[in-house]
Amino acid sequence: MRPTFFAVLGLVVSSAGFAPTSFAAPAKDESALQQAGVYKVAIQPGVSLDDAAESMRLRANALNLKLVAELPLSKQVEANTGKPQRVTTIFEFCDAVTAKDLIDQSLNFAIYVPCRIALVEDAKGQGWLIMIDINVEEFAKANKLSPDLKARIQKVRDGLDEIIRAGSKGDL
């Protein structure tokens, strides 16, 4: 199932006007990993998943990126199956005006908003923060975005990176 998901994701991303290979930004440290279109940062030792989540909420608030949804998927699966699950929570953040302006440019951009960060616990108990990684420069060029909209998208992208970094370190 996983290869199929990534193949579909690749098709969706390609249809938006840029190739998955254009996504990855260079890693800022060894805990950050990139794969085609994925930005993934390990939660540091000693930082609980709850602390990581709270740090992300607080940093988003400080950056004026609204937390518009928090989806505790693992809790839903546990409720449905009665079996304990590893943590999987999806956080959705939004700069509503930038999102509206992007959608005004093309309805197809609606699939990118709100911006999502997944908090996921792997089989070894390691926590990860994961999001789609878009190279704003290439995205803006391929989609002929105005310099103003490009700058605002870059600000949101930088804010998401800051939210992930705060969460991975448990910065409150």
TISE-325743 format. One record per residue (C-alpha): residue in one letter; x, y, z. Coordinates in steps of 0.02 Angstrom, whole numbers, plus 32768, in hexadecimal, padded with zeros to 4 digits. Layout:
<rs>
aXYZ...
</rs>
This chain:
<rs>
m800080008000r808B807A802Ap80D9807A7F7Bt802D80997F30f800F812D7FA4f80B4817D7F74a8094815D7EBBv7FEC81B57ECAl803B82427F2Eg80BE82557EA6l803782627E21v7FD782E57E85v8075834A7EA3s80AB833C7DEEs800283777DB2a801784167E18g80A6844B7DA9f8142840D7DFFa819B83687E10p81B4830F7EB7t8271831A7EA2s826383D77EAFf821E83D07F60a82AB83A37FD2a8306842E802Cp83B184098076a83AF83C08125k83D9843E81ACd841683B68222e842782FA8229s837C82DF8278a8328832781DCl831082AE814Dq82CD82CE80A0q828382588022a822C828F7F84g81AA830A7FC0v81BA82DF807Ay820983448106k822282DB81A3v8271830E8249a8291829C82DEi825182D08388q82EA82DF83F6p830C82678486g82BA82A08527v822E82FE84CCs818682AA84E5l810882A28457d8093830D84C1d811C839084DAa8141838F841Fa808983AB83F9e807884388478s8117848A8437m80D184878386r802C84D483BEl8085855F841Cr81008585838Fa8074858A830En80178606837Ca80B38673838Cl80C7867182CEn800F869B82B1l7FF185F68257k7F4885B98293l7F33850582CBv7E9184DF8270a7E8884258294e7ED8839E82FBl7EAE82EE82C6p7EDC82658344l7ED781D582C7s7F268156833Ck7EA2817983C1q7E19815D833Fv7E6680B88309e7E77808583C0a7DBF80B083DEn7D8C804A8345t7DFA7FB38366g7E0C7FB48424k7EC77F9A840Cp7F4F80138443q7FA0807183B2r804180D08394v8021818B8392t7FED81D982EEt7FA8828982F7i7F9182FE8263f7F9D83B98285e7F5884338206f7F9984E68206c7F5F85768199d7F7F86288167a7ECE86428128v7EEF86DA80BAt7F8386898062a7F1E85E8804Ck7E8D864B8000d7F0086A87F8Al7F5486077F54i7EAB85B67F31d7E7586527ED2q7F0C86337E61s7ED385807E42l7E4E85127E92n7ECB84827E85f7F3384D27F0Ea7EA884A87F8Ai7EF883FD7FA2y7F8D84517FF9v7F2A84AF807Dp7F2784AB810Dc7FDD847C8124r7FF483D6817Ei8076839881F8a806882E48232l80A782AF82DCv80CA81F582CBe811681748340d817680EC82E5a817F80348317k821880578384g81BF80E283E4q821C816F838Cg81B28207836Bw81B8825F82C3l81718300827Di814C82F281C3m81078365813Ci8104837A8080d819E83DC804Ei818284597FC3n820E84BB7F72v81B785637F70e822985AD7EEBe820385247E6Ef814C851A7E9Fa813585D67E84k819185D37DDFa8134853B7D9Bn808C85867DCDk80B2863A7D9Cl808D86807E49s80A287387E6Cp813C876C7ED0d80CA879E7F61l807286F67F67k8117869B7F56a815E86FD7FEAr80C586D68054i80CE861D8028q8186861D8057k815A866E80FEv80DB85E48120r8159855D80ECd81DD85AA815Eg815D85B181EAl813484F981D5d81ED84D081DFe81F98537827Ei816184DD82C7i81B0843382A2r8258846982EBa820484A8838Ag81A284068399s823A8399837Ek829883F3840Ag8204840A847Ed822084C7847Al8193851984DA
</rs>
